[in-house]
Amino acid sequence: MAAEALLGEVEDKRKKTIEMLEAEYSAKKDEVAKRAAEQKSYIVESSKKQADAVAQRERIKIAGAAKLKAKKMVFDATEKMLEANVEALRQVLADFAETKDYQEMLPKMVAYASKRLGGSISVRCRQADAASLKKQGVKVASSDLASIGGFKATNHDDTLELDLTFEELLRSREDEARASILGKE
């Protein structure tokens, strides 16, 4: 009987040890599951934040590129409009060079050139202006100037030149003309 009691006691001890081990295993299993869930939650949350940051950078990059493209398009359109207006201005000057007002302005241009160059001048002009300039007593050195209007004047010893062609006047005042066209005087 003592053997049976001993066996019963050993069996009870074994059952208690197994129960204790199962409880410890269950607690550790729950702790590992809890840690795994926390890690999973942290990884998912971290990935979401990282994805949001990447998406935000990409949105900013795309928006910036779109704004830059829009500014370039506006700039290009403005530049084309300016070029068209400058070309129209050239045409207006060419039309003006065929008027009586232009013929009345030539003596004033000659007087200005004379004053700037210090006295007597000679000019290179368009063939259409040669007769008018000669009538004013101006020495016409050449009448083969390819210009829409105006002339190039030199002093008596050809050391100084003053370009009063419409093209040069427009070129030297192009920034002002562009600003005026844009209304930014």
N, CA, C and O atoms as a DFTB+ gen file, in Angstrom:
740 C
 N C O
     1  1       0.791      -1.150       0.000
     2  2       0.000       0.000       0.000
     3  2       0.859       1.248       0.000
     4  3       0.518       2.273      -0.590
     5  1       1.902       1.133       0.633
     6  2       2.815       2.256       0.655
     7  2       3.301       2.546      -0.751
     8  3       3.563       3.702      -1.085
     9  1       3.425       1.544      -1.562
    10  2       3.861       1.759      -2.934
    11  2       2.768       2.452      -3.713
    12  3       3.041       3.305      -4.558
    13  1       1.538       2.090      -3.432
    14  2       0.443       2.741      -4.117
    15  2       0.335       4.189      -3.686
    16  3       0.071       5.057      -4.518
    17  1       0.526       4.469      -2.440
    18  2       0.470       5.842      -1.931
    19  2       1.609       6.640      -2.532
    20  3       1.442       7.799      -2.912
    21  1       2.767       6.005      -2.612
    22  2       3.934       6.665      -3.198
    23  2       3.671       6.938      -4.677
    24  3       3.974       8.016      -5.187
    25  1       3.107       5.949      -5.350
    26  2       2.778       6.139      -6.768
    27  2       1.727       7.227      -6.939
    28  3       1.812       8.007      -7.888
    29  1       0.757       7.304      -6.067
    30  2      -0.295       8.336      -6.123
    31  2       0.306       9.706      -5.885
    32  3      -0.041      10.690      -6.539
    33  1       1.232       9.737      -4.912
    34  2       1.881      11.001      -4.601
    35  2       2.729      11.462      -5.785
    36  3       2.703      12.637      -6.151
    37  1       3.479      10.539      -6.379
    38  2       4.313      10.859      -7.548
    39  2       3.400      11.293      -8.686
    40  3       3.725      12.244      -9.397
    41  1       2.296      10.640      -8.874
    42  2       1.356      10.978      -9.949
    43  2       0.782      12.365      -9.700
    44  3       0.655      13.145     -10.643
    45  1       0.425      12.704      -8.438
    46  2      -0.096      14.031      -8.116
    47  2       0.965      15.106      -8.375
    48  3       0.673      16.172      -8.917
    49  1       2.202      14.799      -7.973
    50  2       3.299      15.723      -8.183
    51  2       3.508      15.956      -9.680
    52  3       3.709      17.078     -10.143
    53  1       3.450      14.834     -10.418
    54  2       3.623      14.923     -11.861
    55  2       2.514      15.769     -12.467
    56  3       2.791      16.606     -13.326
    57  1       1.269      15.578     -12.048
    58  2       0.133      16.346     -12.564
    59  2       0.294      17.830     -12.223
    60  3       0.055      18.696     -13.064
    61  1       0.705      18.118     -10.967
    62  2       0.890      19.498     -10.547
    63  2       2.015      20.155     -11.353
    64  3       1.900      21.311     -11.761
    65  1       3.106      19.406     -11.581
    66  2       4.232      19.924     -12.355
    67  2       3.788      20.186     -13.791
    68  3       4.123      21.222     -14.367
    69  1       3.038      19.255     -14.368
    70  2       2.545      19.422     -15.736
    71  2       1.609      20.625     -15.794
    72  3       1.694      21.424     -16.727
    73  1       0.713      20.770     -14.809
    74  2      -0.208      21.904     -14.776
    75  2       0.579      23.214     -14.656
    76  3       0.278      24.206     -15.320
    77  1       1.618      23.184     -13.768
    78  2       2.427      24.366     -13.576
    79  2       3.187      24.704     -14.876
    80  3       3.261      25.869     -15.267
    81  1       3.741      23.690     -15.530
    82  2       4.452      23.892     -16.789
    83  2       3.494      24.376     -17.885
    84  3       3.845      25.251     -18.677
    85  1       2.290      23.808     -17.927
    86  2       1.299      24.253     -18.906
    87  2       0.881      25.700     -18.656
    88  3       0.702      26.466     -19.603
    89  1       0.724      26.082     -17.370
    90  2       0.358      27.457     -17.019
    91  2       1.501      28.403     -17.413
    92  3       1.258      29.470     -17.976
    93  1       2.762      28.004     -17.112
    94  2       3.923      28.807     -17.472
    95  2       4.028      28.926     -18.998
    96  3       4.305      30.000     -19.532
    97  1       3.799      27.790     -19.691
    98  2       3.849      27.779     -21.157
    99  2       2.770      28.695     -21.721
   100  3       3.023      29.452     -22.659
   101  1       1.568      28.628     -21.154
   102  2       0.455      29.450     -21.619
   103  2       0.750      30.943     -21.377
   104  3       0.451      31.783     -22.226
   105  1       1.334      31.263     -20.223
   106  2       1.678      32.647     -19.905
   107  2       2.744      33.157     -20.870
   108  3       2.634      34.267     -21.389
   109  1       3.781      32.340     -21.114
   110  2       4.843      32.743     -22.046
   111  2       4.294      32.842     -23.469
   112  3       4.656      33.740     -24.230
   113  1       3.416      31.905     -23.808
   114  2       2.812      31.930     -25.141
   115  2       1.991      33.213     -25.312
   116  3       2.048      33.849     -26.364
   117  1       1.221      33.597     -24.270
   118  2       0.430      34.830     -24.318
   119  2       1.342      36.057     -24.404
   120  3       1.058      37.009     -25.130
   121  1       2.458      36.011     -23.637
   122  2       3.407      37.125     -23.656
   123  2       4.058      37.268     -25.039
   124  3       4.207      38.382     -25.542
   125  1       4.446      36.139     -25.654
   126  2       5.037      36.161     -26.995
   127  2       4.009      36.652     -28.010
   128  3       4.341      37.439     -28.896
   129  1       2.776      36.199     -27.889
   130  2       1.715      36.632     -28.800
   131  2       1.477      38.143     -28.646
   132  3       1.274      38.856     -29.629
   133  1       1.507      38.617     -27.377
   134  2       1.308      40.040     -27.121
   135  2       2.462      40.848     -27.724
   136  3       2.230      41.870     -28.369
   137  1       3.705      40.394     -27.519
   138  2       4.874      41.081     -28.086
   139  2       4.822      41.071     -29.608
   140  3       5.118      42.074     -30.257
   141  1       4.444      39.931     -30.167
   142  2       4.346      39.814     -31.626
   143  2       3.289      40.789     -32.157
   144  3       3.494      41.436     -33.184
   145  1       2.166      40.888     -31.455
   146  2       1.107      41.813     -31.872
   147  2       1.600      43.265     -31.773
   148  3       1.332      44.083     -32.652
   149  1       2.337      43.575     -30.670
   150  2       2.893      44.925     -30.517
   151  2       3.895      45.240     -31.630
   152  3       3.872      46.327     -32.206
   153  1       4.775      44.278     -31.925
   154  2       5.772      44.453     -32.997
   155  2       5.075      44.641     -34.340
   156  3       5.440      45.508     -35.134
   157  1       4.063      43.810     -34.572
   158  2       3.320      43.906     -35.824
   159  2       2.671      45.284     -35.935
   160  3       2.733      45.928     -36.982
   161  1       2.043      45.730     -34.836
   162  2       1.387      47.033     -34.813
   163  2       2.415      48.149     -35.053
   164  3       2.158      49.078     -35.818
   165  1       3.589      48.051     -34.388
   166  2       4.645      49.044     -34.559
   167  2       5.137      49.072     -36.010
   168  3       5.307      50.144     -36.590
   169  1       5.363      47.894     -36.588
   170  2       5.854      47.808     -37.972
   171  2       4.818      48.376     -38.939
   172  3       5.165      49.127     -39.851
   173  1       3.552      48.022     -38.743
   174  2       2.487      48.508     -39.617
   175  2       2.379      50.039     -39.496
   176  3       2.301      50.744     -40.502
   177  1       2.375      50.540     -38.248
   178  2       2.281      51.988     -38.022
   179  2       3.490      52.718     -38.600
   180  3       3.347      53.765     -39.231
   181  1       4.663      52.168     -38.385
   182  2       5.892      52.762     -38.918
   183  2       5.869      52.763     -40.445
   184  3       6.266      53.739     -41.082
   185  1       5.406      51.676     -41.014
   186  2       5.316      51.590     -42.478
   187  2       4.316      52.602     -43.020
   188  3       4.553      53.217     -44.060
   189  1       3.193      52.777     -42.316
   190  2       2.197      53.765     -42.752
   191  2       2.790      55.173     -42.720
   192  3       2.618      55.954     -43.656
   193  1       3.499      55.486     -41.612
   194  2       4.115      56.813     -41.507
   195  2       5.146      57.017     -42.606
   196  3       5.205      58.077     -43.228
   197  1       5.952      55.999     -42.836
   198  2       6.981      56.097     -43.873
   199  2       6.326      56.243     -45.255
   200  3       6.774      57.044     -46.076
   201  1       5.286      55.482     -45.499
   202  2       4.581      55.566     -46.780
   203  2       3.936      56.947     -46.944
   204  3       3.968      57.525     -48.030
   205  1       3.347      57.476     -45.851
   206  2       2.763      58.820     -45.904
   207  2       3.833      59.869     -46.209
   208  3       3.604      60.786     -46.998
   209  1       5.000      59.730     -45.579
   210  2       6.093      60.689     -45.809
   211  2       6.571      60.615     -47.256
   212  3       6.795      61.643     -47.894
   213  1       6.726      59.401     -47.768
   214  2       7.158      59.230     -49.159
   215  2       6.097      59.795     -50.106
   216  3       6.422      60.473     -51.080
   217  1       4.838      59.510     -49.812
   218  2       3.746      60.013     -50.654
   219  2       3.701      61.542     -50.607
   220  3       3.486      62.187     -51.633
   221  1       3.902      62.123     -49.422
   222  2       3.901      63.579     -49.296
   223  2       5.038      64.189     -50.098
   224  3       4.839      65.177     -50.805
   225  1       6.241      63.605     -49.994
   226  2       7.378      64.109     -50.780
   227  2       7.083      64.003     -52.266
   228  3       7.406      64.911     -53.031
   229  1       6.480      62.917     -52.672
   230  2       6.158      62.720     -54.091
   231  2       5.104      63.729     -54.543
   232  3       5.193      64.271     -55.645
   233  1       4.091      63.984     -53.679
   234  2       3.069      64.989     -54.019
   235  2       3.707      66.369     -54.168
   236  3       3.391      67.107     -55.101
   237  1       4.601      66.711     -53.251
   238  2       5.283      68.014     -53.307
   239  2       6.124      68.100     -54.571
   240  3       6.136      69.123     -55.256
   241  1       6.825      67.015     -54.870
   242  2       7.672      66.983     -56.071
   243  2       6.819      67.154     -57.330
   244  3       7.173      67.937     -58.212
   245  1       5.720      66.443     -57.421
   246  2       4.831      66.523     -58.592
   247  2       4.204      67.914     -58.692
   248  3       4.131      68.491     -59.777
   249  1       3.752      68.448     -57.552
   250  2       3.149      69.789     -57.554
   251  2       4.187      70.831     -57.969
   252  3       3.885      71.736     -58.747
   253  1       5.401      70.705     -57.454
   254  2       6.468      71.632     -57.818
   255  2       6.777      71.566     -59.299
   256  3       6.945      72.594     -59.955
   257  1       6.852      70.356     -59.822
   258  2       7.130      70.186     -61.257
   259  2       5.989      70.790     -62.088
   260  3       6.230      71.416     -63.119
   261  1       4.761      70.598     -61.635
   262  2       3.611      71.156     -62.359
   263  2       3.632      72.687     -62.317
   264  3       3.350      73.338     -63.323
   265  1       3.965      73.262     -61.153
   266  2       4.050      74.725     -61.048
   267  2       5.156      75.258     -61.944
   268  3       4.986      76.271     -62.622
   269  1       6.287      74.571     -61.941
   270  2       7.407      75.002     -62.782
   271  2       7.027      74.936     -64.258
   272  3       7.347      75.839     -65.032
   273  1       6.345      73.867     -64.639
   274  2       5.921      73.722     -66.033
   275  2       4.931      74.835     -66.399
   276  3       4.999      75.404     -67.488
   277  1       4.015      75.133     -65.479
   278  2       3.038      76.193     -65.734
   279  2       3.743      77.542     -65.875
   280  3       3.405      78.328     -66.760
   281  1       4.720      77.814     -65.006
   282  2       5.463      79.073     -65.105
   283  2       6.216      79.146     -66.422
   284  3       6.281      80.204     -67.047
   285  1       6.789      78.014     -66.847
   286  2       7.524      77.983     -68.115
   287  2       6.573      78.250     -69.275
   288  3       6.916      78.973     -70.211
   289  1       5.380      77.668     -69.213
   290  2       4.405      77.883     -70.277
   291  2       3.990      79.358     -70.335
   292  3       3.873      79.933     -71.417
   293  1       3.768      79.962     -69.163
   294  2       3.404      81.383     -69.115
   295  2       4.555      82.220     -69.652
   296  3       4.338      83.149     -70.431
   297  1       5.779      81.898     -69.242
   298  2       6.948      82.631     -69.718
   299  2       7.073      82.512     -71.234
   300  3       7.285      83.508     -71.926
   301  1       6.942      81.282     -71.750
   302  2       7.053      81.071     -73.200
   303  2       5.966      81.835     -73.955
   304  3       6.233      82.453     -74.986
   305  1       4.750      81.788     -73.439
   306  2       3.646      82.506     -74.095
   307  2       3.894      84.016     -74.058
   308  3       3.651      84.715     -75.042
   309  1       4.376      84.510     -72.921
   310  2       4.683      85.937     -72.796
   311  2       5.793      86.327     -73.761
   312  3       5.728      87.368     -74.414
   313  1       6.809      85.480     -73.842
   314  2       7.935      85.758     -74.744
   315  2       7.460      85.782     -76.199
   316  3       7.874      86.649     -76.969
   317  1       6.590      84.832     -76.583
   318  2       6.059      84.826     -77.949
   319  2       5.238      86.085     -78.217
   320  3       5.326      86.681     -79.290
   321  1       4.439      86.479     -77.223
   322  2       3.636      87.685     -77.374
   323  2       4.546      88.904     -77.519
   324  3       4.296      89.776     -78.352
   325  1       5.597      88.960     -76.711
   326  2       6.534      90.084     -76.798
   327  2       7.218      90.122     -78.163
   328  3       7.328      91.179     -78.784
   329  1       7.672      88.963     -78.619
   330  2       8.325      88.898     -79.927
   331  2       7.377      89.354     -81.032
   332  3       7.780      90.076     -81.945
   333  1       6.127      88.932     -80.947
   334  2       5.139      89.339     -81.950
   335  2       4.920      90.855     -81.889
   336  3       4.801      91.509     -82.925
   337  1       4.867      91.407     -80.677
   338  2       4.678      92.855     -80.541
   339  2       5.897      93.638     -80.996
   340  3       5.755      94.699     -81.602
   341  1       7.094      93.135     -80.715
   342  2       8.309      93.806     -81.178
   343  2       8.355      93.758     -82.707
   344  3       8.739      94.735     -83.350
   345  1       7.967      92.629     -83.282
   346  2       7.922      92.520     -84.743
   347  2       6.881      93.486     -85.315
   348  3       7.112      94.107     -86.353
   349  1       5.739      93.609     -84.640
   350  2       4.714      94.566     -85.073
   351  2       5.257      95.995     -84.975
   352  3       4.966      96.834     -85.828
   353  1       6.043      96.266     -83.933
   354  2       6.663      97.578     -83.780
   355  2       7.638      97.851     -84.925
   356  3       7.699      98.967     -85.441
   357  1       8.395      96.833     -85.318
   358  2       9.291      96.981     -86.478
   359  2       8.491      97.348     -87.734
   360  3       8.902      98.197     -88.525
   361  1       7.355      96.694     -87.895
   362  2       6.517      96.971     -89.066
   363  2       5.958      98.394     -89.011
   364  3       5.887      99.079     -90.032
   365  1       5.564      98.829     -87.822
   366  2       5.078     100.197     -87.663
   367  2       6.187     101.187     -88.021
   368  3       5.938     102.195     -88.682
   369  1       7.423     100.888     -87.577
   370  2       8.556     101.756     -87.919
   371  2       8.823     101.758     -89.427
   372  3       9.121     102.800     -90.011
   373  1       8.715     100.598     -90.039
   374  2       8.907     100.517     -91.497
   375  2       7.832     101.331     -92.213
   376  3       8.123     102.037     -93.179
   377  1       6.595     101.231     -91.740
   378  2       5.505     102.016     -92.336
   379  2       5.734     103.510     -92.093
   380  3       5.477     104.334     -92.971
   381  1       6.217     103.852     -90.901
   382  2       6.499     105.255     -90.573
   383  2       7.578     105.823     -91.488
   384  3       7.515     106.992     -91.868
   385  1       8.561     105.012     -91.841
   386  2       9.672     105.467     -92.696
   387  2       9.181     105.862     -94.085
   388  3       9.932     106.471     -94.846
   389  1       7.964     105.536     -94.424
   390  2       7.410     105.878     -95.740
   391  2       6.488     107.091     -95.665
   392  3       5.846     107.436     -96.657
   393  1       6.413     107.740     -94.507
   394  2       5.467     108.855     -94.348
   395  2       6.146     110.219     -94.446
   396  3       7.372     110.330     -94.422
   397  1       5.320     111.241     -94.558
   398  2       5.802     112.624     -94.580
   399  2       6.395     112.998     -93.217
   400  3       7.364     113.753     -93.143
   401  1       5.814     112.471     -92.153
   402  2       6.317     112.756     -90.805
   403  2       7.776     112.299     -90.660
   404  3       8.583     112.965     -90.012
   405  1       8.092     111.175     -91.263
   406  2       9.473     110.685     -91.224
   407  2      10.391     111.656     -91.953
   408  3      11.483     111.961     -91.475
   409  1       9.956     112.135     -93.094
   410  2      10.772     113.083     -93.862
   411  2      10.986     114.379     -93.065
   412  3      12.028     115.023     -93.188
   413  1       9.997     114.752     -92.254
   414  2      10.127     115.940     -91.413
   415  2      11.026     115.672     -90.204
   416  3      11.599     116.601     -89.634
   417  1      11.143     114.418     -89.820
   418  2      11.970     114.057     -88.673
   419  2      13.456     113.934     -89.055
   420  3      14.325     114.132     -88.205
   421  1      13.753     113.616     -90.306
   422  2      15.143     113.439     -90.733
   423  2      16.030     114.654     -90.416
   424  3      17.138     114.462     -89.915
   425  1      15.599     115.876     -90.682
   426  2      16.458     117.017     -90.331
   427  2      16.773     117.092     -88.840
   428  3      17.876     117.483     -88.459
   429  1      15.819     116.721     -88.000
   430  2      16.043     116.711     -86.551
   431  2      17.080     115.648     -86.193
   432  3      17.920     115.862     -85.319
   433  1      17.017     114.504     -86.872
   434  2      17.998     113.437     -86.622
   435  2      19.388     113.890     -87.075
   436  3      20.384     113.600     -86.412
   437  1      19.454     114.597     -88.201
   438  2      20.734     115.111     -88.710
   439  2      21.312     116.112     -87.715
   440  3      22.505     116.068     -87.414
   441  1      20.468     117.021     -87.198
   442  2      20.922     118.021     -86.230
   443  2      21.440     117.331     -84.968
   444  3      22.466     117.732     -84.419
   445  1      20.746     116.312     -84.515
   446  2      21.164     115.556     -83.330
   447  2      22.521     114.891     -83.569
   448  3      23.417     114.975     -82.730
   449  1      22.661     114.234     -84.716
   450  2      23.922     113.556     -85.044
   451  2      25.060     114.571     -85.147
   452  3      26.158     114.314     -84.654
   453  1      24.816     115.708     -85.772
   454  2      25.829     116.758     -85.899
   455  2      26.281     117.230     -84.529
   456  3      27.475     117.391     -84.274
   457  1      25.321     117.447     -83.658
   458  2      25.636     117.919     -82.303
   459  2      26.453     116.871     -81.551
   460  3      27.443     117.207     -80.900
   461  1      26.047     115.607     -81.635
   462  2      26.743     114.530     -80.919
   463  2      28.134     114.267     -81.472
   464  3      29.044     113.935     -80.713
   465  1      28.317     114.407     -82.780
   466  2      29.602     114.081     -83.397
   467  2      30.488     115.316     -83.583
   468  3      31.617     115.195     -84.060
   469  1      30.003     116.476     -83.218
   470  2      30.846     117.659     -83.215
   471  2      30.986     118.373     -84.541
   472  3      32.098     118.735     -84.924
   473  1      29.929     118.579     -85.230
   474  2      30.015     119.386     -86.448
   475  2      29.560     118.657     -87.684
   476  3      28.512     118.012     -87.700
   477  1      30.380     118.772     -88.740
   478  2      29.975     118.199     -90.023
   479  2      30.014     116.668     -89.957
   480  3      30.872     116.061     -89.317
   481  1      29.056     116.091     -90.640
   482  2      28.927     114.626     -90.636
   483  2      28.753     114.125     -92.052
   484  3      28.397     114.868     -92.967
   485  1      29.019     112.827     -92.203
   486  2      28.632     112.134     -93.438
   487  2      27.784     110.954     -93.009
   488  3      27.943     110.438     -91.902
   489  1      26.888     110.526     -93.876
   490  2      25.944     109.477     -93.482
   491  2      25.930     108.320     -94.470
   492  3      26.214     108.472     -95.659
   493  1      25.590     107.169     -93.928
   494  2      25.223     106.004     -94.740
   495  2      23.733     105.836     -94.517
   496  3      23.278     105.748     -93.377
   497  1      22.975     105.793     -95.594
   498  2      21.523     105.770     -95.454
   499  2      20.899     104.823     -96.472
   500  3      21.585     104.196     -97.279
   501  1      19.577     104.743     -96.402
   502  2      18.821     103.976     -97.387
   503  2      18.768     104.782     -98.675
   504  3      18.864     106.009     -98.655
   505  1      18.620     104.101     -99.765
   506  2      18.523     104.776    -101.056
   507  2      17.321     105.726    -101.058
   508  3      17.374     106.796    -101.664
   509  1      16.236     105.332    -100.379
   510  2      15.023     106.152    -100.344
   511  2      15.239     107.469     -99.608
   512  3      14.501     108.426     -99.842
   513  1      16.243     107.542     -98.715
   514  2      16.479     108.750     -97.928
   515  2      17.601     109.620     -98.504
   516  3      17.765     110.759     -98.065
   517  1      18.364     109.129     -99.456
   518  2      19.547     109.841     -99.960
   519  2      19.199     111.215    -100.518
   520  3      19.857     112.196    -100.172
   521  1      18.198     111.309    -101.359
   522  2      17.849     112.596    -101.981
   523  2      17.434     113.616    -100.927
   524  3      17.842     114.776    -100.991
   525  1      16.625     113.191     -99.957
   526  2      16.164     114.099     -98.913
   527  2      17.327     114.602     -98.069
   528  3      17.374     115.781     -97.718
   529  1      18.253     113.728     -97.744
   530  2      19.406     114.124     -96.939
   531  2      20.341     115.047     -97.722
   532  3      20.899     115.988     -97.157
   533  1      20.512     114.783     -99.010
   534  2      21.358     115.653     -99.840
   535  2      20.764     117.055     -99.926
   536  3      21.505     118.038     -99.927
   537  1      19.415     117.163    -100.001
   538  2      18.746     118.461    -100.043
   539  2      19.050     119.267     -98.784
   540  3      19.065     120.497     -98.811
   541  1      19.291     118.558     -97.682
   542  2      19.587     119.233     -96.417
   543  2      21.060     119.622     -96.313
   544  3      21.481     120.237     -95.334
   545  1      21.832     119.258     -97.329
   546  2      23.247     119.598     -97.334
   547  2      24.114     118.585     -96.600
   548  3      25.256     118.881     -96.247
   549  1      23.586     117.414     -96.376
   550  2      24.344     116.369     -95.681
   551  2      25.141     115.590     -96.705
   552  3      24.635     115.261     -97.778
   553  1      26.394     115.294     -96.372
   554  2      27.234     114.484     -97.247
   555  2      26.799     113.022     -97.110
   556  3      26.882     112.443     -96.027
   557  1      26.338     112.434     -98.207
   558  2      25.898     111.033     -98.217
   559  2      27.067     110.195     -98.724
   560  3      27.397     110.217     -99.910
   561  1      27.690     109.449     -97.798
   562  2      28.842     108.613     -98.154
   563  2      28.388     107.358     -98.895
   564  3      29.096     106.855     -99.766
   565  1      27.212     106.860     -98.546
   566  2      26.699     105.644     -99.173
   567  2      25.189     105.622     -99.015
   568  3      24.651     106.077     -98.005
   569  1      24.513     105.090    -100.023
   570  2      23.055     104.979     -99.928
   571  2      22.627     103.524    -100.079
   572  3      21.570     103.230    -100.638
   573  1      23.465     102.617     -99.574
   574  2      23.143     101.187     -99.682
   575  2      22.898     100.549     -98.315
   576  3      23.051      99.337     -98.162
   577  1      22.521     101.352     -97.325
   578  2      22.292     100.845     -95.970
   579  2      21.007     100.011     -95.944
   580  3      19.936     100.485     -96.325
   581  1      21.133      98.784     -95.494
   582  2      19.963      97.914     -95.362
   583  2      19.324      98.191     -94.001
   584  3      19.755      97.659     -92.978
   585  1      18.306      99.017     -94.010
   586  2      17.661      99.434     -92.773
   587  2      16.211      99.766     -93.068
   588  3      15.851     100.057     -94.209
   589  1      15.377      99.723     -92.033
   590  2      13.978     100.098     -92.237
   591  2      13.799     101.602     -92.146
   592  3      12.762     102.131     -92.545
   593  1      14.804     102.295     -91.621
   594  2      14.752     103.746     -91.527
   595  2      15.920     104.257     -90.723
   596  3      16.596     103.491     -90.036
   597  1      16.162     105.566     -90.809
   598  2      17.271     106.162     -90.085
   599  2      18.558     106.088     -90.890
   600  3      18.536     105.799     -92.086
   601  1      19.676     106.349     -90.228
   602  2      20.969     106.341     -90.919
   603  2      22.089     106.125     -89.907
   604  3      21.862     106.124     -88.697
   605  1      23.296     105.942     -90.424
   606  2      24.502     105.879     -89.607
   607  2      25.337     107.095     -89.987
   608  3      25.612     107.333     -91.163
   609  1      25.733     107.858     -88.978
   610  2      26.499     109.085     -89.223
   611  2      27.918     108.922     -88.674
   612  3      28.132     108.264     -87.656
   613  1      28.871     109.529     -89.362
   614  2      30.255     109.562     -88.876
   615  2      30.732     111.012     -88.881
   616  3      30.236     111.848     -89.637
   617  1      31.714     111.287     -88.011
   618  2      32.256     112.644     -87.980
   619  2      33.146     112.866     -89.201
   620  3      33.337     111.952     -90.003
   621  1      33.689     114.070     -89.345
   622  2      34.424     114.435     -90.572
   623  2      35.659     113.569     -90.814
   624  3      36.040     113.375     -91.968
   625  1      36.297     113.041     -89.767
   626  2      37.493     112.205     -90.000
   627  2      37.220     110.710     -89.778
   628  3      38.156     109.922     -89.638
   629  1      35.951     110.327     -89.746
   630  2      35.514     108.919     -89.627
   631  2      36.059     108.207     -88.384
   632  3      36.315     107.004     -88.430
   633  1      36.237     108.926     -87.290
   634  2      36.712     108.281     -86.055
   635  2      35.564     107.953     -85.111
   636  3      35.709     107.105     -84.230
   637  1      34.433     108.611     -85.286
   638  2      33.257     108.357     -84.456
   639  2      32.071     108.025     -85.342
   640  3      31.893     108.598     -86.417
   641  1      31.257     107.080     -84.864
   642  2      30.051     106.725     -85.619
   643  2      28.863     106.753     -84.669
   644  3      28.971     106.349     -83.512
   645  1      27.763     107.221     -85.154
   646  2      26.514     107.240     -84.404
   647  2      25.475     106.502     -85.239
   648  3      25.152     106.907     -86.356
   649  1      24.962     105.418     -84.681
   650  2      23.980     104.595     -85.390
   651  2      22.582     105.041     -84.991
   652  3      22.135     104.801     -83.869
   653  1      21.912     105.679     -85.904
   654  2      20.544     106.139     -85.677
   655  2      19.549     105.377     -86.549
   656  3      18.495     105.906     -86.903
   657  1      19.887     104.137     -86.894
   658  2      18.937     103.315     -87.649
   659  2      17.822     102.895     -86.710
   660  3      18.030     102.765     -85.504
   661  1      16.647     102.685     -87.263
   662  2      15.519     102.254     -86.440
   663  2      15.821     100.929     -85.745
   664  3      15.410     100.718     -84.604
   665  1      16.536     100.040     -86.428
   666  2      16.867      98.745     -85.816
   667  2      17.727      98.945     -84.575
   668  3      17.495      98.313     -83.544
   669  1      18.723      99.827     -84.674
   670  2      19.612     100.069     -83.529
   671  2      18.860     100.786     -82.409
   672  3      19.037     100.470     -81.233
   673  1      18.031     101.744     -82.777
   674  2      17.249     102.444     -81.760
   675  2      16.320     101.468     -81.035
   676  3      16.168     101.531     -79.815
   677  1      15.710     100.578     -81.791
   678  2      14.834      99.577     -81.184
   679  2      15.645      98.603     -80.325
   680  3      15.228      98.252     -79.222
   681  1      16.793      98.172     -80.826
   682  2      17.634      97.241     -80.060
   683  2      18.097      97.875     -78.748
   684  3      18.069      97.227     -77.702
   685  1      18.520      99.128     -78.800
   686  2      19.021      99.785     -77.596
   687  2      17.900     100.092     -76.599
   688  3      18.158     100.269     -75.408
   689  1      16.687     100.155     -77.075
   690  2      15.540     100.445     -76.203
   691  2      14.604      99.247     -76.074
   692  3      13.457      99.389     -75.650
   693  1      15.101      98.065     -76.443
   694  2      14.223      96.892     -76.448
   695  2      13.677      96.572     -75.063
   696  3      12.507      96.213     -74.934
   697  1      14.503      96.696     -74.020
   698  2      14.018      96.420     -72.666
   699  2      12.885      97.379     -72.292
   700  3      11.887      96.971     -71.699
   701  1      13.049      98.649     -72.644
   702  2      11.996      99.618     -72.362
   703  2      10.741      99.293     -73.169
   704  3       9.626      99.388     -72.655
   705  1      10.924      98.907     -74.440
   706  2       9.780      98.566     -75.284
   707  2       9.048      97.353     -74.719
   708  3       7.818      97.330     -74.668
   709  1       9.813      96.342     -74.294
   710  2       9.193      95.141     -73.711
   711  2       8.432      95.494     -72.432
   712  3       7.318      95.018     -72.213
   713  1       9.042      96.328     -71.596
   714  2       8.385      96.731     -70.349
   715  2       7.107      97.506     -70.667
   716  3       6.085      97.324     -70.005
   717  1       7.166      98.357     -71.667
   718  2       5.984      99.129     -72.051
   719  2       4.885      98.201     -72.581
   720  3       3.710      98.378     -72.260
   721  1       5.267      97.230     -73.377
   722  2       4.294      96.276     -73.917
   723  2       3.629      95.498     -72.779
   724  3       2.425      95.245     -72.801
   725  1       4.444      95.125     -71.783
   726  2       3.905      94.373     -70.641
   727  2       3.190      95.275     -69.643
   728  3       2.536      94.792     -68.719
   729  1       3.318      96.596     -69.835
   730  2       2.674      97.527     -68.921
   731  2       3.414      97.654     -67.612
   732  3       2.799      97.954     -66.588
   733  1       4.728      97.433     -67.614
   734  2       5.540      97.498     -66.393
   735  2       6.518      98.646     -66.464
   736  3       7.713      98.465     -66.227
   737  1       6.039      99.791     -66.779
   738  2       6.917     100.957     -66.909
   739  2       7.361     101.369     -65.584
   740  3       8.112     102.335     -65.457
